[in-house]
Amino acid sequence: MLIRFFYFLRQHQLPVSIQEFMMLVQSLCSSATALSLDDFYYLARLILIKDESQFDRYDKAFSQFYELISKDIAQGQTLPADWLVKTMQKQLSAEDKAKLKKHDLAELIELFKKTLAEQKERHAGGNKWVGTGGSSPFGHGGYHPQGIRVGGPSAGHRTAVKVWEERHYQDYDDQLQLGTRNFKVALRRLRRFARDGQATELDLPATIHNTAQQAGLLDIKMRAERRNAVKVLMLLDVGGSMDFYIRQVEELFSAARSEYKHLEVFYFHNCPYEWLWRHNQRRFDERVPTTEVLAKYNEDWRVIFVGDATMSPLELSHPGGSVEHHNAEAGAVWLQRFIDKWPKLVWLNPSQAQNWMYHQSLFMIRQLTNDCMYPVTVRGLESAMQHLTK
């Protein structure tokens, strides 16, 4: 919207520069509270308009721009930003949490649409409206066993079945230098050596044998270097609850990149669905169909999933259960396709193993993978690699 505002002013012959526009953006980001329309009007005029003689032209341009975005807001039902500013945190007892009603996914979405159409003002700490800090199924910063998170970060309960926001992820860094070689040593257990390429290494046993056969006349034999020829397909969960394990996954990713010559990496969020992607910055523009990945890599590849497996069970069990889009098939269906092709795949989980029993989705994935889930520890990696080499 701000970029549109910038170009709209330029179209009305107002000499607004890029530097002034960036100053306006920085001012808005540094504001601790949401600005009203009047506040934004005066702030933008203060920063962007340098000559008082242009105030009238700015007033007309601002009024016309407001009429344009008012139509867009009416059509798209955009929530006002000040509705979602968290000002308090309501504490619920275990009994209060147990009394909260869970809704079917379709029922929850219809209820959200109805609530959004009826709501006229900001609410906080309640149990019905879109707001913050309460027990409503809609908003953020509160608690509900099965709701839609809107306009803010998770409160840490990880119970949202849908997230209404544009989410941006970053690729894991595979160039991170490790302070310890433990991960590398553990991953090195997955080995299948082969000699290929040019003969650049001295073959000492063959040289001695052939020299003896030549009655002492030196006969040097060379051979190709012995390399780890194992091929690894790694699928990394990114975003959401995985943000807590970025450092740990980056260390694992760096170790894998240094140990495996043949390594292919794809990203997914929570569960693999109908597409994967190689770069998170371009995940909407350069998606790779999951069926293409399943068809391209044969049974010689070893498949490693990395993720905390913490999500709404609906993502695995129901079509449309994804937090980001309406998936035609349940997540478990797509995961089963990987298991059918690579029965010995493993799932590496960076979360604490003693907490696995508290998440239903994690239990479901362990069942699907025949309990081939291992913690991201040295011992866990060693056990996973031993399983893949069988």
N, C-alpha and C positions, 0 to 999 in steps of 0.2 A: 504494500500500500504506500509506503514512504517513497519508493522509487517512482511510482505512478504520480505521486504528489510533486516530486521534483520535476519530472518532465512536463507535468501540467502547468507548473509555474513558468517553465521555459517557453512553452507554447504561447503563453500570454505576455511574452516579451519582457519578462522579469529576469534581470541578469543574475541568476543564482549560480554560484560556482560549486564544483565538486567538494572543495575544502569546507565551504560553509554547510553543505549538506551533511558531510561526515561529522562536523561539529554538532549538528542537530541530532544525529543518530547517537552520538556519544552522550549528549545531554539526556536523551530519553532513557538510555541504558543505565545511567548513573542515578536516575530518580528512584527514590526508595518507595514511592507510592504511585499508583496509577493517576495519570493526568486527566482532568476533565477536558471537554472540547474547548472551552474558553482558555484554559491553561495552555493547551497545545497551540491555539491560535496566536497567543501573545508570545510564546516561546519561539515559534517558527518565525514570526515577524521580526523579533528581536535579533535573531541570528542570521536570517536570510536576506532581509531587506535593509539596504544600507542608506537609502535616500528617502526622506519623508515624503517627497513628491510622488513616490510610487506606492504609498499606502492605499490609496483608493483602488488602484489596479490590483493590488494584493487582496483587498477585501472582496472584490468581484470574483477573482480567481478562486479564493478560498471557499466562497459561497457556492460557486458552480461545482467545485470538486466535492464538497460535502453532499450536494444533491446526488451526484453520481454514485458515491460510495454508500449513501443511504439506500439506494435501490439494490445494490449488491448485498448489503447486510440483510435487507428484508427478504431477498431471495434465498440466501444461504444460511440464515438463522445463525449468524456468528454471535458467540457469547461476548458480552462486554468484558473487557479485561479486569475491571474492578470487582466483578463478581467472584473472581478466582484468586484474589489476594488473601493469603492465609494470615489471619490475625489471632487465632487461638487454636488450641489442641484439646479436644474433649477426651477425657479418660473414661473408658468403658471397662466395667468389670467382666469377668469371664461369664457370669450369668447374663449380663446385658448382651454380650456378643452372641451367646447361644440362642437368644430370643429373636435375633434378626432373621428376617425371611429371605430365603434364596429364591431366585426366579429362574424359570426356563430361559434359554438364550433369546428365543424369539419374543417371549413375553417381556424380557428385560429391555430389548431394543424398542419395542412399542411403547413401553412405559416411559422410556427416555424421551421419545419423540413427543409424547403427550405432556410430560412435565415441562419440556422446553417450550412448548407452545403456550402453556398456561402461566409460566413464571414471568413476572414483571419487574422484580427487583432482586438485589443481592441478598444471599442468606449464608449464615455461618453457624456451624454447630448443630444443625437440625438433622432430621431423619427422613426428609422427603425431597426437598428442592436441590437443584444443582448448586453446590456450595463447597465450603471447606471445613475441615476439622470436626465433622459430625459423624453420623452413622447412616447418612443418605447413600444410596447406591451410585450417586452421580456426583462427581467433583474430585477433589483430592485432599490429602492431608488428614483424612479420618480413617474410619474402619467400616467395612462391610464385607461379608463373606463372599460376595459375588456381585461386583458392580462394574461400572464404566468409569475409568479415570480420565478426567478432563483438565487440561490447562495447568498441570503442575507435576512435580516429582512424586514418586511413590513414597508413602509413609513407612515403608519397610515391611508391610504385611504380605505383599505379593499375591493378592487375591483378585485383582482386576481381570475380567475376562475380555475386555476390549479397552483400547487406549485411543482416545480421540485427540491426536496431535500428529504433526509431521515430524517424524523421528529421523535424526541424522546420526550415523555411526562412523567410526574411524577404523581403518585397517589396523590389525595388530602389527607391531613392528618386528620384522624377522631379522633385523640387523643388530638387535640388542646384544651387547657383550655380557656374558654371564660371569658372575663372580665365582661360580662353582661349576665343576664339570660333571656333577652328579646326574643331571638330566641327560647329558650326552652319553655318558657311560651306560645308563639304563636303556636308552633308545638304541644303542649299538648292539644290543642283544638280538634285535631284529635284523638278521644278516643273511644274505644269500650271495656268496662270492662267485664271481665269474671273471675270466680274462678275455678282454676284447680290446680292439684298437691296435695301435702300432706297438711293435716289440721294442720297448725302451728299457726293460729291466733285465739284468744279468740272470740267466738260468744256471745257477752254480752246479746243481746235481747233474744236469745234462752236459754242461761243459766238462766236468770231471770225467763222466762216462765216455764222452766222445774223444777226449784227449787220450784216455787209456786205450781206446780202440785204435787210435792212430799211432800207437807205440810212442807216446810222449809228445807228439806234435800237437801244439796247442790248437784246439778247435773250440772257439767261443760260440756259445749258443745264447740267444736273447729270447725274451718272451714278453707278452703284454702284461701290463700292470694288473695286479689282482684287485678288483674293486667290488664294493657292495652293490649288487645289481638289483636289490629289492626295489619294488615300485610301490609308493605309498600315496593313497588318496586321502587327504585330511579335510574334514568338514568342521568348521569352527562356528560355534554359536557366538553371536555378538549383540551387544546392546541390552538394555533392561537390567536384569539382575546380574548379568555377566560383567557389568561395570565394576563390581566389587573384586573381580579376579583378573583384571587387565594385566597387572604385573606378572602374575603367575603364568598366565597363558602366553604372554610375550616371551617369557623365558623358555617355555616348552616349544613354542613356535620357532624361536631362534635355534634351539638345539636340533630340532627336526630339519631345519633348512641346512644346517652345517653337516648333518650326518647322512642324509639321503640325497643321492644324486638325482633320482627320479622322484620328485615330489610335486603333486598337484594339489592346490588349495582352493576351496570354495567356502563361502560364508552362507549362513542361514540365521534366522532369528527364532529361538525357542524350539522349533521343529522344522524339518525339511518339508516343504510343500511343493507346488508345481514348478517353482524356479529357484535357482541358486544364483550367486553372483561372486565375482572375483575381487571387486573393488567397491567398498562401501560408499565412496563419494559418487559412484555411478551406478548404484544398485537399481535405480528406476529406469535407467537408459540402456544398460548393458546386461540385462538378465540372461542367464543361461537356463533353458528348460531342463528340469530334472530328468526327464525322459532321455534327453540327449546325453547327459552324464552317465546314466545307467547303460546306455547303448554303446558309448564310446570306450569305456574302460572295461577290460575283460577280467576274467577270474584270477589272472596273475597278480592283480593289484591287491594290496592290503589296505583295508578301509579303517580309518580312525575317526570317530566322532569326538569332539571336545565341547562340553557344555555342562551347565549345572542341572539341566533337566527339571528346572523349577518353573512351572507354568500352571495355568488353569487346566484341569483334566479335560475340559471341553475341547482344548486344542488338539488333543490326541483322539478323542472319542467321537466328536461331532463335526460334520461339515459346517462351515461358517464359524468355527470356533476360534480361528486365528484372531489375535488382537489387532492386526493391521489390515486385513482384507477379508473378503468373503471367499473362503476356500471351498471348492466344489467337493473335495474329498477330505476326510479326516486325516490328521497328521499321522496316526498309527498306520493308515493304509500306505502312505508314502514311505514310512520307515520300514514297513514290512517288505516293500519292494527291494530295498537295500539288503535286508537280511536274507531274502530269498536268493539274491545273486551272490552275496558274500556272507555265507553262514558264520564265518569266524571273525566278523568285524568286532571291534571293541569300542566302548564308550568311556572316555576319560572324563572324570568329574572333578573340577577344582574345589568343590565345597567339602566341608568336613564330613567324613564318612559316618560319624556318630549322629549326624543330623538327617541322614537319608530317610529314616523311618517316618519323618514328620510330613512328607510331601507325597500326595497321592500320585501326581504325575511321575515322580521319580520311581515309585513302585511299579507303575505301569510300563515305563521304559525298561526297567530291569527285567520284567517279565518278557517283554518283546525280544530283548537281546539275549535271552537265556542266561540272565545274570552275568553277562560279560561287561559289567561296569566296574571301573577301577578308579581309585583316587589318584590325583596328580601328586604323588609322592614317589620317591625313588623305588620303594618296594612295590607300590602299585604299578608303576611303569614297567618294572621288571616282570611282574606277573602278566601284564597285558602283552608284552612283547613275546613272552614264552608261549602264550596262547596263540598268537598270530603265526608262530613258527611251527606249530604242530602240523 
